[in-house]
Amino acid sequence: LQAVTHPDGSLLVIAGAGSGKTRVITARITNLILHQNVFPSQIAALTFTNKAANEMKERIARFLGTHTNLPFIGTF
């Protein structure tokens, strides 16, 4: 909850496998867009694999109800 609702600036989330990082990051991005008035074009989310990036894109699209105007989500 702290990571999702962190009010100011960037946030680095580091946690082990299967701990819910993707859920936290997608919820945070959605929270920023829906409740903090952050434009999707102002958000960049980076991960290590294409699979994880695609999963994040799909989850955010489901949260927002659209596949258009999504933030940049890619790999290093």
C-alpha positions in Angstrom: 0.0 0.0 0.0 2.9 2.4 0.8 4.4 1.9 -2.6 1.1 2.2 -4.5 0.2 5.5 -2.7 3.7 7.0 -2.4 2.9 10.7 -3.1 6.1 12.3 -4.4 8.6 11.5 -7.0 10.0 8.3 -8.4 9.9 5.0 -6.6 12.1 1.9 -6.8 10.5 -1.4 -5.9 12.9 -4.3 -5.2 11.5 -7.6 -4.0 12.0 -11.4 -4.5 10.3 -13.6 -7.1 6.6 -14.1 -6.5 6.3 -11.3 -4.0 3.8 -9.2 -6.0 6.0 -6.6 -7.6 4.1 -6.6 -10.9 0.8 -6.1 -9.0 2.3 -3.2 -6.9 3.8 -1.5 -9.9 0.7 -1.8 -12.1 -1.5 -0.6 -9.2 0.8 2.4 -8.6 0.8 3.4 -12.3 -3.0 3.2 -12.4 -3.2 5.2 -9.1 -1.0 7.9 -10.5 -3.1 8.2 -13.7 -6.5 8.0 -12.0 -6.0 9.8 -8.7 -2.8 11.9 -8.9 -3.5 13.6 -12.3 -0.3 12.2 -13.9 -0.4 11.9 -17.7 0.5 8.4 -19.0 3.1 10.1 -21.2 4.9 11.2 -18.0 5.4 7.6 -16.8 8.2 5.1 -17.8 8.2 1.6 -16.3 11.2 -0.6 -17.0 11.6 -4.3 -16.4 14.0 -7.0 -17.4 11.9 -9.2 -19.7 9.5 -8.6 -22.6 7.1 -11.1 -20.9 7.0 -8.9 -17.8 6.6 -5.7 -19.8 3.7 -7.2 -21.8 2.0 -8.5 -18.6 2.2 -5.0 -17.0 0.8 -3.4 -20.2 -2.1 -5.8 -20.2 -2.9 -5.3 -16.5 -2.8 -1.5 -16.7 -5.0 -1.6 -19.8 -7.5 -3.7 -17.8 -7.4 -1.3 -14.9 -7.9 1.7 -17.1 -10.4 0.0 -19.4 -8.5 1.0 -22.6 -5.5 -0.1 -24.6 -4.8 3.4 -25.9 -2.8 6.2 -24.3 -0.8 3.8 -22.0 2.5 4.8 -20.4 5.8 3.6 -21.7 6.5 0.1 -20.4 9.6 -1.6 -21.7 12.8 -3.4 -21.0 16.3 -2.3 -20.1 
